[in-house]
């Protein structure tokens, strides 16, 4: 058996020489971005949004019986 090397010097020259910390955002930066909107962390705001989406979905289900059937099937498989 003969094994060949997979190393290719031409690929090495194409790799960026940036430091990983320059390419990947730090955790601190991500936390700052997510904490800009305090209402997202508020449980009551989340409950309100879920309630609104639920009532919108119920309205759509009343208008379209096929959609109601799909959701009923999804709910039954969820259990």
N, C-alpha and C positions, 0 to 999 in steps of 0.2 A: 504494500500500500504506500501511496505517496500523498503526503499532506502538504498543502501550500499555505503560505501565510496570508492572512486576510488584511494585513496592515497595508495601508496605502498612504504614502507620504504626501500625495497631492491633496488628500482630504484634510490633513493636519493643518495645512496652510489656509484652508477655508474656514476653519473654526474661529469664531470671534474670541478675542483675547480680553473681553470684559470680565470683571470679577463677578461671581454669582450674586453677591449682594447688590451689585449695580443693576443686574438684570431682573432679579426677583424683588417684588416689593416687600418691604419688611412688615412684620406683624403689627408693629406700632402704626405704620401708615394705614394699614387695612382697618385697624381698630378706630383710627381717627375718622376714616371715611364712613364707617358704619355707625358711629356715634353722633354723626351730624344731625340726624333726625330723631329727636327724643320720643316722638309719638310711636315709633316702631317698637320701642322697648316697653311701652305702656300696655298692660294687659287689657284694659278697657277699650283701647283703640283697636286692638286686634280682634276682640270679641265683636265689636261693632262692625268691623269690616267683614268678618265671617258671617254675621247675621245678614248684612246687606247682600253678600254674594249668594247666600242661601235663599233669600226671598227672590232674587233675580232668577235663580235656577228654578225655583218652584213656578214662577211665572212662565218660563220657557217650557217647562214640562206640561203645564196646562194647555199651552198653545199647540204643542206637538206630541201626540200620543206615542210616536215612534221613539222620541227622545226619552219619554217617561219609561218606556219598556227597557231601553238600553240602560238607564240608570238603575232600574229595579234589578236587572240582571247583575250589574256591577256590584250593587249593594249585597245581593244574595251570595255572590262569590267571595265577598269581603269577610263574611262571618265565618 
